[in-house]
Structure formats: structure tokens, C-alpha cells
Amino acid sequence: MTRQVRCEGTGPIKIEPSDTPTWVCGCGLSKKPPLCDGSHKKTKAEEPGKLYSYDADGEVVDVSDAKS
């Protein structure tokens, strides 16, 4: 079943305290959830008010106006 998840995060979330820095994915594009793998860098060009659809490789396949 395909589902669409609306995510407004464009970066990772740091978990503290920890012996080593730990980052949880906040963009939904990570290939190793729940941990960040740097995929959020692909969201830097996203414009506010737009809805971006990504394929399994993390590439933009569609951009449309976001609905509230």
C-alpha cells in the first residue's frame, strides 16, 4: 500500500545526552531510519508552500502546491 506522509522537517534531530553525537532523521528520506544518513541535504532547494514527492532513490519526482 502506498501512503503519503507530510513532513516539514528538513534536517536531523540531535539526541542528547549521549557519549557520541546521535542524530535521528527529520526529513523522512534516510535509507537507515530512524538514524540520519545525510539525505536531508537533498531538501535544501525545497521552497516553502510546496509539496515534494521523492522516489525510492531519494530523487524529486513531483512538486506541487501544498494544501493545508
Rosetta constraint file for C-alpha pairs under 8 A:
AtomPair CA 7 CA 27 HARMONIC 6.52 0.50
AtomPair CA 7 CA 28 HARMONIC 7.10 0.50
AtomPair CA 8 CA 27 HARMONIC 7.21 0.50
AtomPair CA 9 CA 26 HARMONIC 5.12 0.50
AtomPair CA 9 CA 27 HARMONIC 4.85 0.50
AtomPair CA 10 CA 26 HARMONIC 6.22 0.50
AtomPair CA 10 CA 27 HARMONIC 4.79 0.50
AtomPair CA 10 CA 40 HARMONIC 5.71 0.50
AtomPair CA 10 CA 41 HARMONIC 7.98 0.50
AtomPair CA 10 CA 43 HARMONIC 6.01 0.50
AtomPair CA 10 CA 44 HARMONIC 7.46 0.50
AtomPair CA 11 CA 25 HARMONIC 6.97 0.50
AtomPair CA 11 CA 26 HARMONIC 5.27 0.50
AtomPair CA 11 CA 27 HARMONIC 5.75 0.50
AtomPair CA 11 CA 40 HARMONIC 5.41 0.50
AtomPair CA 11 CA 41 HARMONIC 7.76 0.50
AtomPair CA 12 CA 23 HARMONIC 5.77 0.50
AtomPair CA 12 CA 24 HARMONIC 5.51 0.50
AtomPair CA 12 CA 25 HARMONIC 4.76 0.50
AtomPair CA 12 CA 26 HARMONIC 4.69 0.50
AtomPair CA 12 CA 27 HARMONIC 7.02 0.50
AtomPair CA 12 CA 36 HARMONIC 6.08 0.50
AtomPair CA 12 CA 40 HARMONIC 7.39 0.50
AtomPair CA 13 CA 23 HARMONIC 5.37 0.50
AtomPair CA 13 CA 24 HARMONIC 5.08 0.50
AtomPair CA 13 CA 25 HARMONIC 6.42 0.50
AtomPair CA 13 CA 26 HARMONIC 6.07 0.50
AtomPair CA 14 CA 21 HARMONIC 7.18 0.50
AtomPair CA 14 CA 22 HARMONIC 5.87 0.50
AtomPair CA 14 CA 23 HARMONIC 4.55 0.50
AtomPair CA 14 CA 24 HARMONIC 6.42 0.50
AtomPair CA 15 CA 21 HARMONIC 7.22 0.50
AtomPair CA 15 CA 22 HARMONIC 5.44 0.50
AtomPair CA 15 CA 23 HARMONIC 5.99 0.50
AtomPair CA 15 CA 24 HARMONIC 7.23 0.50
AtomPair CA 16 CA 21 HARMONIC 7.53 0.50
AtomPair CA 16 CA 22 HARMONIC 7.48 0.50
AtomPair CA 18 CA 22 HARMONIC 7.05 0.50
AtomPair CA 22 CA 35 HARMONIC 7.81 0.50
AtomPair CA 23 CA 35 HARMONIC 5.91 0.50
AtomPair CA 23 CA 36 HARMONIC 5.58 0.50
AtomPair CA 24 CA 33 HARMONIC 7.60 0.50
AtomPair CA 24 CA 34 HARMONIC 5.53 0.50
AtomPair CA 24 CA 35 HARMONIC 4.38 0.50
AtomPair CA 24 CA 36 HARMONIC 5.11 0.50
AtomPair CA 25 CA 29 HARMONIC 7.64 0.50
AtomPair CA 25 CA 30 HARMONIC 6.33 0.50
AtomPair CA 25 CA 33 HARMONIC 6.58 0.50
AtomPair CA 25 CA 34 HARMONIC 5.71 0.50
AtomPair CA 25 CA 35 HARMONIC 5.23 0.50
AtomPair CA 25 CA 36 HARMONIC 4.26 0.50
AtomPair CA 25 CA 37 HARMONIC 7.58 0.50
AtomPair CA 26 CA 36 HARMONIC 7.65 0.50
AtomPair CA 26 CA 40 HARMONIC 7.84 0.50
AtomPair CA 27 CA 39 HARMONIC 7.91 0.50
AtomPair CA 27 CA 40 HARMONIC 5.77 0.50
AtomPair CA 27 CA 43 HARMONIC 7.98 0.50
AtomPair CA 29 CA 39 HARMONIC 5.76 0.50
AtomPair CA 29 CA 40 HARMONIC 6.68 0.50
AtomPair CA 29 CA 58 HARMONIC 6.30 0.50
AtomPair CA 30 CA 34 HARMONIC 7.58 0.50
AtomPair CA 30 CA 35 HARMONIC 7.10 0.50
AtomPair CA 30 CA 36 HARMONIC 5.79 0.50
AtomPair CA 30 CA 37 HARMONIC 5.55 0.50
AtomPair CA 30 CA 38 HARMONIC 7.19 0.50
AtomPair CA 30 CA 39 HARMONIC 5.54 0.50
AtomPair CA 30 CA 40 HARMONIC 7.60 0.50
AtomPair CA 31 CA 37 HARMONIC 6.86 0.50
AtomPair CA 31 CA 39 HARMONIC 7.91 0.50
AtomPair CA 32 CA 36 HARMONIC 7.06 0.50
AtomPair CA 32 CA 37 HARMONIC 6.71 0.50
AtomPair CA 39 CA 58 HARMONIC 7.64 0.50
AtomPair CA 40 CA 44 HARMONIC 7.48 0.50
AtomPair CA 42 CA 58 HARMONIC 7.86 0.50
AtomPair CA 42 CA 59 HARMONIC 7.99 0.50
AtomPair CA 46 CA 50 HARMONIC 7.43 0.50
AtomPair CA 46 CA 52 HARMONIC 7.62 0.50
AtomPair CA 49 CA 65 HARMONIC 6.19 0.50
AtomPair CA 49 CA 66 HARMONIC 5.36 0.50
AtomPair CA 50 CA 63 HARMONIC 6.53 0.50
AtomPair CA 50 CA 64 HARMONIC 5.60 0.50
AtomPair CA 50 CA 65 HARMONIC 4.58 0.50
AtomPair CA 50 CA 66 HARMONIC 4.79 0.50
AtomPair CA 51 CA 63 HARMONIC 5.57 0.50
AtomPair CA 51 CA 64 HARMONIC 5.17 0.50
AtomPair CA 51 CA 65 HARMONIC 5.76 0.50
AtomPair CA 51 CA 66 HARMONIC 4.81 0.50
AtomPair CA 52 CA 60 HARMONIC 6.62 0.50
AtomPair CA 52 CA 61 HARMONIC 7.68 0.50
AtomPair CA 52 CA 62 HARMONIC 5.87 0.50
AtomPair CA 52 CA 63 HARMONIC 4.71 0.50
AtomPair CA 52 CA 64 HARMONIC 6.76 0.50
AtomPair CA 53 CA 60 HARMONIC 5.72 0.50
AtomPair CA 53 CA 61 HARMONIC 5.63 0.50
AtomPair CA 53 CA 62 HARMONIC 5.05 0.50
AtomPair CA 53 CA 63 HARMONIC 6.43 0.50
AtomPair CA 54 CA 58 HARMONIC 5.32 0.50
AtomPair CA 54 CA 59 HARMONIC 5.15 0.50
AtomPair CA 54 CA 60 HARMONIC 4.44 0.50
AtomPair CA 54 CA 61 HARMONIC 5.42 0.50
AtomPair CA 54 CA 62 HARMONIC 7.18 0.50
AtomPair CA 55 CA 59 HARMONIC 5.49 0.50
AtomPair CA 55 CA 60 HARMONIC 6.54 0.50
AtomPair CA 55 CA 61 HARMONIC 6.26 0.50
